[in-house]
Amino acid sequence: MLYLTRLEHFNAAHKLFNPSWTREQNDAVFGVCANENWHGHNFDLFVTIKGEPDPETGFVFDVKKLSQLMKKHVIDKLDHKNLNLDVDFMKDKICSTENLTVAIWEQLAPHLPAHVQLHCVKLYETARIYVEYFG
């Protein structure tokens, strides 16, 4: 079994808040990330797939096609967007990096060919904070 990872990048704004809480509760739990005027991140998205190499190409999967899938189903929907307001698959979710990572998995998994499996979605919110999801 081989593992192949593709890195893509996007910029997005969000705020962390629970709509059923008071502003004071949100501020106490989420701090500056609950800022009413939003805040942004330069996200790095690592998508790892696994499978066996094709004997005719030597590829687990064509990385250009993986990039195209990532861009079509994830990056184009997230890049330079407000995650809370503009992204349909984040509607009614707290826009944490954890929830976003799971949602990215859900956007990609159905579009991969049968001969490869999604192994991991790793999303860096900052250089020191990232989330990994293995489905």
Order of alpha helices (4+ residues) and beta strands (2+ residues): beta-alpha-beta-alpha-beta-alpha-beta-beta
